[in-house]
């Protein structure tokens, strides 16, 4: 049995997490890593060419931080908070998409996404348990794009945080080359390489992602009450990953 898997994650819904980020920034606010000396000087209103020339980059960034700390702090806090969607210790799962062999993907989510993550996780685990026969000679293969380093890892972390015991057949700690997983990203780009699912599918002639939607828009869509659309986006990613798997294993010709 093949299990193709994808998840959609969102930032932490715990207000204390955002407040902790704000508190840290009040003490350790830094200029963006992409801020150049010239841009910092321009933001500070420097116009004298001689003054700009003899102001070091470190000094310009120091002045920029002093000037803009209060003004930019909330923007920086929100940016850091959004990145908790990549951290299984603080972010959370909004949608889990699963396809068994060639069946249509099934998505697990709740309109009450802020409080029902545990319910979503249990439902997905139950679906996997229901189709697996322990007496089978062959364990399922879990397929996905970056599935070993992100999806499975994130699910494992959330299961630990929420105290939900997962099915033992899920290969949470598998390496990308192990028999019970097939990671379409590493199989295409190598263990140190990287390629987006949409780009990979484009190279293989597979229809791409849902128009107008990508991972960066997931949180805003969920917050706007559009989680059902996010679920369909997740289901389409499952279809794409499965199609890529079939091409990468020569199960289907071009």
C-alpha positions as CSV (number, residue, x, y, z in Angstrom):
1,X,0.0,0.0,0.0
2,X,1.2,3.5,-0.9
3,X,0.2,6.4,1.4
4,X,0.8,9.8,-0.3
5,X,0.8,12.5,2.4
6,X,0.8,16.3,2.6
7,X,0.1,18.8,5.4
8,X,-0.7,22.5,5.7
9,X,0.6,24.2,8.8
10,X,-0.2,27.6,10.4
11,X,1.6,29.7,13.0
12,X,1.1,29.2,16.7
13,X,-2.4,30.1,18.0
14,X,-1.0,30.6,21.5
15,X,-0.9,34.4,22.2
16,X,2.0,33.9,24.6
17,X,4.2,32.8,21.7
18,X,3.7,36.1,19.9
19,X,4.2,38.1,23.1
20,X,7.4,36.2,23.8
21,X,8.7,37.1,20.3
22,X,7.8,40.8,21.0
23,X,9.6,40.7,24.3
24,X,12.7,39.2,22.7
25,X,12.8,41.8,20.0
26,X,12.5,44.7,22.5
27,X,15.8,43.4,23.9
28,X,17.5,42.1,20.7
29,X,16.1,44.1,17.8
30,X,18.3,43.9,14.8
31,X,18.4,45.4,11.3
32,X,17.2,43.0,8.5
33,X,20.1,40.9,7.1
34,X,19.3,42.3,3.7
35,X,19.6,46.0,4.7
36,X,22.5,47.7,3.0
37,X,24.4,50.7,4.3
38,X,23.0,52.8,1.4
39,X,19.4,51.9,2.2
40,X,20.0,52.4,6.0
41,X,21.4,55.9,5.3
42,X,18.5,56.7,3.0
43,X,16.0,55.6,5.6
44,X,17.8,57.8,8.1
45,X,17.5,60.8,5.8
46,X,21.2,61.2,5.1
47,X,21.8,63.2,2.0
48,X,25.4,64.5,2.4
49,X,27.6,62.3,0.2
50,X,30.6,62.9,2.5
51,X,28.7,61.9,5.6
52,X,27.4,58.7,4.0
53,X,30.9,57.8,2.7
54,X,32.5,58.1,6.2
55,X,29.7,56.4,8.0
56,X,30.6,52.7,8.4
57,X,28.0,50.1,7.7
58,X,28.0,48.9,11.3
59,X,27.4,52.5,12.4
60,X,24.6,53.0,9.9
61,X,22.9,49.8,11.0
62,X,23.3,50.8,14.6
63,X,21.7,54.2,13.9
64,X,18.9,52.5,11.9
65,X,18.1,50.2,14.8
66,X,17.9,53.1,17.3
67,X,15.7,55.1,15.0
68,X,13.3,52.4,13.8
69,X,13.1,49.9,16.7
70,X,9.7,51.0,18.0
71,X,8.3,51.6,14.5
72,X,9.4,48.3,13.0
73,X,9.2,46.0,16.1
74,X,5.6,44.8,15.4
75,X,6.3,44.1,11.8
76,X,9.4,42.1,12.7
77,X,7.4,40.3,15.4
78,X,4.7,39.3,13.0
79,X,7.2,38.1,10.5
80,X,8.9,35.9,13.1
81,X,5.6,34.6,14.4
82,X,4.5,33.5,10.9
83,X,7.6,31.4,10.7
84,X,6.4,29.3,13.7
85,X,4.3,27.5,11.0
86,X,7.6,25.7,10.2
87,X,8.2,24.7,13.9
88,X,6.4,21.7,15.2
89,X,7.0,22.8,18.7
90,X,4.9,25.9,18.4
91,X,3.0,26.0,15.1
92,X,0.2,23.6,14.3
93,X,-1.4,21.5,11.6
94,X,-4.4,22.9,9.9
95,X,-5.0,20.2,7.2
96,X,-3.7,16.7,6.6
97,X,-4.2,15.2,3.2
98,X,-3.8,11.5,2.5
99,X,-4.3,9.3,-0.6
100,X,-4.2,5.5,-0.4
101,X,-2.8,4.0,-3.5
102,X,-4.8,5.5,-6.5
103,X,-7.8,6.6,-4.5
104,X,-8.9,10.3,-4.4
105,X,-7.2,12.2,-1.6
106,X,-9.0,12.6,1.7
107,X,-8.4,15.7,3.8
108,X,-8.7,16.1,7.5
109,X,-9.4,19.5,9.0
110,X,-11.9,21.4,11.1
111,X,-13.6,24.7,10.7
112,X,-12.7,25.2,14.4
113,X,-9.1,25.0,13.5
114,X,-7.8,26.9,16.5
115,X,-9.1,24.2,18.9
116,X,-9.4,21.0,16.9
117,X,-5.9,20.1,15.9
118,X,-5.8,17.0,18.2
119,X,-9.1,15.8,16.6
120,X,-7.7,16.3,13.1
121,X,-4.5,14.4,14.0
122,X,-6.5,11.5,15.6
123,X,-8.8,11.2,12.5
124,X,-5.8,11.0,10.2
125,X,-4.1,8.4,12.4
126,X,-7.3,6.4,12.5
127,X,-7.6,6.4,8.7
128,X,-4.1,5.0,8.4
129,X,-4.8,2.3,11.0
130,X,-8.1,1.3,9.3
131,X,-6.4,0.4,6.0
132,X,-3.3,-1.3,7.3
133,X,-3.3,-5.1,7.9
134,X,-0.6,-5.9,10.4
135,X,-0.3,-9.5,9.0
136,X,0.7,-8.1,5.6
137,X,4.1,-9.0,4.4
138,X,4.8,-5.4,3.2
139,X,4.6,-2.2,5.2
140,X,3.1,0.9,3.5
141,X,5.4,3.3,1.6
142,X,4.8,6.9,2.6
143,X,5.2,9.3,-0.3
144,X,5.4,13.0,-0.4
145,X,7.4,16.1,-1.3
146,X,10.1,16.8,1.4
147,X,8.0,14.3,3.4
148,X,10.9,13.0,5.5
149,X,12.3,16.3,6.7
150,X,9.1,18.3,7.1
151,X,5.7,16.6,6.9
152,X,6.5,13.4,8.9
153,X,8.8,15.4,11.3
154,X,6.1,18.0,11.9
155,X,3.4,15.4,12.5
156,X,5.6,13.5,14.9
157,X,6.3,16.7,16.9
158,X,2.7,17.7,17.1
159,X,1.7,14.2,18.2
160,X,4.3,14.4,21.0
161,X,3.2,17.9,22.0
162,X,-0.5,16.9,22.1
163,X,0.1,13.5,23.7
164,X,-1.4,11.5,20.8
165,X,0.1,8.1,20.1
166,X,0.5,7.6,16.4
167,X,0.3,4.3,14.5
168,X,3.6,2.4,14.7
169,X,3.7,1.9,11.0
170,X,4.3,5.6,10.2
171,X,8.1,5.9,9.5
172,X,8.7,9.2,11.4
173,X,12.4,8.7,11.7
174,X,13.1,7.2,8.2
175,X,15.9,8.6,6.2
176,X,15.1,9.7,2.6
177,X,16.6,6.6,1.1
178,X,14.8,4.1,3.4
179,X,12.4,1.6,1.9
180,X,9.3,2.8,3.7
181,X,9.4,6.4,2.4
182,X,9.7,8.0,-1.0
183,X,10.6,11.7,-0.9
184,X,10.1,13.2,-4.3
185,X,12.3,16.2,-3.6
186,X,15.4,14.2,-2.5
187,X,14.9,11.6,-5.2
188,X,14.9,14.4,-7.8
189,X,17.3,16.9,-6.4
190,X,19.6,14.7,-4.2
191,X,20.1,14.8,-0.4
192,X,21.6,18.3,-0.5
193,X,19.5,19.7,-3.3
194,X,16.1,21.5,-3.2
195,X,13.3,21.8,-5.7
196,X,9.7,23.0,-5.2
197,X,6.9,20.6,-6.0
198,X,5.4,22.9,-8.6
199,X,8.7,23.3,-10.4
200,X,9.3,19.5,-10.3
201,X,5.9,18.8,-11.7
202,X,6.5,21.5,-14.4
203,X,9.6,19.6,-15.5
204,X,7.7,16.4,-15.6
205,X,4.7,17.8,-17.5
206,X,2.3,17.3,-14.5
207,X,-0.4,19.9,-13.9
208,X,0.7,22.4,-11.2
209,X,-0.6,23.9,-8.1
210,X,-4.0,25.5,-7.5
211,X,-4.2,28.9,-9.3
212,X,-3.5,31.8,-7.0
213,X,-2.6,29.7,-4.0
214,X,0.8,28.7,-2.5
215,X,2.1,27.9,1.0
216,X,2.7,31.5,1.8
217,X,-1.0,32.2,1.5
218,X,-2.2,29.3,3.7
219,X,-2.4,31.2,7.0
220,X,-4.2,34.2,5.6
221,X,-6.8,31.9,3.9
222,X,-7.3,30.0,7.2
223,X,-7.7,33.2,9.2
224,X,-10.2,34.4,6.6
225,X,-12.4,31.4,7.1
226,X,-11.3,29.7,3.8
227,X,-9.9,26.5,5.3
228,X,-12.0,24.3,3.0
229,X,-10.1,25.9,0.1
230,X,-6.8,25.2,1.9
231,X,-7.9,21.6,2.2
232,X,-8.5,21.4,-1.6
233,X,-5.1,23.0,-2.2
234,X,-3.6,20.3,0.1
235,X,-5.5,17.5,-1.8
236,X,-4.1,18.8,-5.1
237,X,-0.5,18.8,-3.6
238,X,-1.1,15.1,-2.7
239,X,-2.2,14.4,-6.3
240,X,0.9,16.2,-7.6
241,X,3.3,14.3,-5.3
242,X,1.7,11.0,-6.3
243,X,2.0,11.8,-10.0
244,X,5.6,12.8,-9.5
245,X,6.3,9.5,-7.6
246,X,4.9,7.5,-10.5
247,X,7.1,9.3,-13.0
248,X,10.2,9.0,-10.8
249,X,9.6,5.3,-10.4
250,X,8.7,4.8,-14.1
251,X,5.3,3.5,-13.1
252,X,3.9,5.9,-15.8
253,X,5.5,7.0,-19.0
254,X,5.7,10.7,-20.0
